[in-house]
Amino acid sequence: MEEVIKINGGKPLNGTIRVSGAKNATVALIPAAVLAYGKVKIVGIPDISDVKSLEEILEYMNVKVTTPNIDEIVIDTTNMVNKPLVIDAVSKLRASYYFMGSLLGKYKHVAIRMPGGCNLGPRPIDLHIKGFEALGAKIEYDNGNYILSADELIGTRIYLDFASVGATINILMAAVYAKGQTIIENAAREPEIIDCINMLNKMGARIRGGGTSNIVIDGVEKLEGCFHEIIPDRIEAGTYIILAAAMGEHVIIDNVIPYHLDSLISKLKEIGVNISFSYDQVEVAKNDKPYESTNVKTMPFPGYATDLQAPLTALLTQAIGNSKITETIYIERFKHCNELNKMGANIITASPSATVVGPTELTGCDVKATDLRCGAALVVAGLIASGTTTIHDIYHIDRGYEDIVAKLSALGADIYREIID
């Protein structure tokens, strides 16, 4: 038995869709909360499976987790125990590696299974390890488990060879309790990092420079509890904007920070999408003219987000001409292209690039969500396609999109879940 998502394509979309809290911020904020001695309340939590996996990890460490409302979580570390994190929940999401930084910072020792997540090709954590070692930690690797320990952590200057989001957040979490000052050079600048820094500062950390390439952390002795509201999910917002560009007659995407989506909005305007925005909304209206091809290169923020590459690829199957997509973050992130080709797309891949030859008619068939953003691309394609699209392995989609079926149904999409043999 398997649960699938089925889409009967070709239905126009109309109405307003509200964006949830940022998945990529949430999965860092929850591990960051264990740095506190006290209660941390976070609101705007998306109802996704990655959050449930993180809650399972917290409860394993005897952290009290309560959810006053579906979008709220209260994390109480009063009786927390630093146990080796070798449970299955660790393997369900890549972001479990943030417990490396938070537990190393708080306890100076952490043992953790190699984290899981989507298979996007090589995703080494060598920059994380380099940062921890620079702070004074010793690292061992034994039978799939990392063991990190330090007598004390000492602030230092750390240069990242690549502006990695994960390494930036992990190192700054370890550094909040280090003695003296730590400077992370060539730090990533993504909004989710700023959100994490804002919460840590509310807890009593002394971090400045978020959103720039140099982050300065002055170590403190103790962090307290706090209240924090998560930023909107720019990737979910971008996915829905792309969906609206594909099949929308008049769609408003609500709870958005448009600045976070400048690169996407600019690219969509370039191909001919009728798009406008206000303080916290983006509006997409139908354009009777066909879309034009374009070239896209994924880059760290504020460049075009790698997480929006796959959904845009699906949209570009409907544009006139050849579009070239170059992936600089995860160079093997093209598994969605094979699935889209099953539906009638004409996409030629030669990693780290893909050429989308359009326009092509898409026809519904059985496809597989090989990863989270592949799943988003297949939803876009399924809405465009004639006939019925059946998406398998939808647990990937559920890792990052809260109640996507209900949200799209409210816009007029013919989309539903079904249990099949």
Order of alpha helices (4+ residues) and beta strands (2+ residues): beta-beta-alpha-beta-alpha-beta-beta-alpha-beta-alpha-beta-beta-beta-alpha-beta-alpha-beta-beta-beta-alpha-beta-alpha-beta-beta-beta-alpha-beta-alpha-beta-beta-beta-alpha-beta-alpha-alpha-beta
